[in-house]
Amino acid sequence: MAKCSICGKGAHFGIKVSHSHRRSNKMWKPNVKSVRIKVNNGTATKKQYVCTSCLRSGKVERA
């Protein structure tokens, strides 16, 4: 679910390091919203998961 259907932005994995340098796994998820967008030149609508950077840049248009 945490994947943008427009740009493909997904989760990133890494290692969280505490002050005492104990290491554990960490996951960063993108800010993904479920929105209704216009498809086929505005004739139809579709519900998809879109990240907020695609919404703000105007790559998709809300229905």
C-alpha positions as CSV (number, residue, x, y, z in Angstrom):
1,M,0.0,0.0,0.0
2,A,2.8,2.4,0.8
3,K,3.7,2.9,-2.9
4,C,2.9,5.8,-5.3
5,S,1.1,4.6,-8.4
6,I,2.5,7.6,-10.4
7,C,6.2,7.8,-9.6
8,G,6.7,4.4,-7.9
9,K,8.1,5.9,-4.7
10,G,8.1,3.2,-2.0
11,A,9.5,2.4,1.4
12,H,13.2,2.7,2.1
13,F,15.1,0.6,4.6
14,G,18.1,1.4,6.8
15,I,19.5,1.0,10.3
16,K,18.5,3.1,13.3
17,V,21.5,3.9,15.6
18,S,20.8,4.9,19.2
19,H,22.9,7.1,21.4
20,S,24.7,4.1,22.8
21,H,25.2,2.9,19.2
22,R,22.8,-0.1,19.4
23,R,21.6,-0.8,15.9
24,S,18.1,-1.9,14.8
25,N,16.2,-1.9,11.5
26,K,14.2,1.1,10.4
27,M,11.8,1.7,7.6
28,W,10.8,5.1,6.1
29,K,7.5,5.2,4.3
30,P,6.4,7.8,1.8
31,N,3.5,10.1,2.5
32,V,0.9,8.3,0.3
33,K,-2.8,9.3,0.1
34,S,-5.7,7.5,-1.4
35,V,-7.3,9.9,-3.9
36,R,-9.7,9.9,-6.8
37,I,-7.9,11.1,-9.9
38,K,-9.0,11.9,-13.4
39,V,-7.9,9.4,-16.2
40,N,-8.6,9.3,-20.0
41,N,-8.5,13.1,-20.4
42,G,-10.9,13.7,-17.6
43,T,-13.7,11.3,-18.9
44,A,-13.3,8.8,-16.0
45,T,-12.1,8.7,-12.5
46,K,-10.0,6.1,-10.6
47,K,-9.0,5.7,-7.0
48,Q,-5.3,5.3,-6.6
49,Y,-2.5,5.8,-4.0
50,V,-0.6,8.9,-4.9
51,C,2.3,10.5,-2.9
52,T,1.9,14.1,-1.8
53,S,4.9,15.3,-3.9
54,C,3.0,14.2,-7.1
55,L,-0.1,15.9,-5.9
56,R,1.7,19.2,-5.2
57,S,3.7,19.1,-8.4
58,G,0.6,18.7,-10.6
59,K,1.4,15.3,-12.1
60,V,-2.1,14.2,-11.4
61,E,-5.4,16.0,-11.2
62,R,-8.0,15.3,-8.5
63,A,-11.5,14.3,-9.6
